[in-house]
Amino acid sequence: MIILKKYEYLALKSHEFLTMTNAIARERNTLKVKKRTEDQITVTCQIAIPVAHFTFKVEEQGENIDVYRTINWFPLFYSTIPFLLILEAIIVGISFAIDSHYYFSYILIVLGWVVTIIFIVYQIFTELETLTKRLYRIEV
């Protein structure tokens, strides 16, 4: 689940872009630089747990650069599904302990998980928009 988007920045070198992205990520509490190479930087969005990875790949074209941004959504699901399974196991344990069936509670847990996922996705896009707006000041 990767989303690719291309940006073009004029009169900027790749190391300047990567340094600026690194500095912006360090200012934010929810962004951490995971990996940085000569032409690529990976920033992790964290809300107590890693939920998405933003990768910026830089290609120089003369005095300008093209930046390809990808978003990896895989950490969102491998981080939140164990919590859903733990909550389901607790409900199953309670229903076996008192010999009753709580089908309504299963639905509530799944709905709570969906609402949590929606909130986390909103937070991811907010952080990405903040990062992009700070970089937009130099974009064409």
Summary of the structure (lengths in Angstrom):
residues: 140
radius of gyration: 20.0
end to end distance: 28.0
largest distance: 72.0
contacts: 384
relative contact order: 0.18
helix: 51%
strand: 31%
